[in-house]
Amino acid sequence: MSTSTSRRGSGPALPRGDGRAAARQSTLREHNLAVVLQRIVAAHAAGSPLSRAAIAGEVGLARATVSDLVDRLIQARLVTELEPLTASRAGRPAVPLVPAARSVVGLGLSVGIDHLSALVLDLTGLTVSERVVEVDLRGCDPERTFARLADLAAETVRAVTLEGMHVAGACVALPGLVSRESAMLRYAPNLDWRDIAVDEALAGHPGLATLRVAAANDADLSARTEVEERRRRDGRPAESQNFLFAYGAVGIGSAVVLGGRVFEGMHGWSGEIGHVVVDPEGRPCHCGARGCLEPYAGRDAMVAAAGLPPTTTTTGLADAAAVPGPAADAVAEAARALGQAAATVVNVVDVDEVVLGGAYATLHDRLAPGVLAELERRAVIARWAEVRVSRALGGPSSPARGAALTVLDDVIADPSAWLGAAT
Ligand SMILES: [Zn+2]
């Protein structure tokens, strides 16, 4: 994920000891801890929890080693034992292991044009808490907005901490270019915000002083949610998921998902499909160029082309476009432009599915036929393989949920950092 993290809290401890052998031993144990936790989480998501012996068989470690690692994960409140299963033959009954519920949790925050939200997710995938504040952030001062977000985050952290949960960190979903290394929002065009240190903006709140804060682009995080939703609802392993995720909002974001991973680019700035050219001499775009996708298929552009009031909701636009008229024409033109841009991406990266998320999920029935027609016409692979257009499974919480998922991804990738932290 294109999360950018700045650690103020406890990071992974450096190996101590008398030399390189001890360091190697420690690094190996940290690696094995992560491998075991990843297996437990994946097996739980697939609906078939594993025992210590089953994990040992799968990952190729001695049963005693796995047992010791599992004990550490239980002690760190990352893993829980279920009731033992009745033994099918002589021997000890198997004890299924699952990620711990409502224990170590991730905080996902989201800043959208029309909302601020805070969502807490636990290692089992359960949403423990979700708070959404509806606001109109157009023309809003970023400092005041981040102060409100910090209040919302601090209230949420306080509430779940009182219930005995440990917040492993926070990630903020933002509608713009976010620098991965420094948790810096470089530019949010539709809010007209530039160069905001997200970490510092939240750190000033007394309730958040020790929280690790990362930041990432909302379309990338929504794509992360989509991978998880497809894994949970349809049983599709993450590794087999490949698609272009087109995320409609006021602007347009996108993410290319390959093997279940969101392709980030060098700085985490990939996926700017809104500025792919669909007509070199076409409408001016706020980026300074002409004929980008956004002045044709951005939500506000569609509403304006339909002759509807600027306050029209996406549902209102979808309803208006359901009958012949200017709204249907505007959405059809947007679908054509979106299909052209999507075909360009498909020709470059070789994926066979385009997933419509955000406002595009609401408009799916109106957009999908036009997008598919362009893909079939322009994507070279369409001659040999079926190309598909589908509606995203994740709903409006996708950016915040994806943000919380990336916090938990970090915990699962390096559980040793949380040994001793969650007591
Ligand atoms: Zn542009």
Boltz pocket constraint, residues with backbone or C-beta under 6 A from the ligand:
constraints:
  - pocket:
      binder: B
      contacts: [[A, 274], [A, 275], [A, 285], [A, 286], [A, 287], [A, 288], [A, 289], [A, 292], [A, 293], [A, 294]]
      max_distance: 6.0
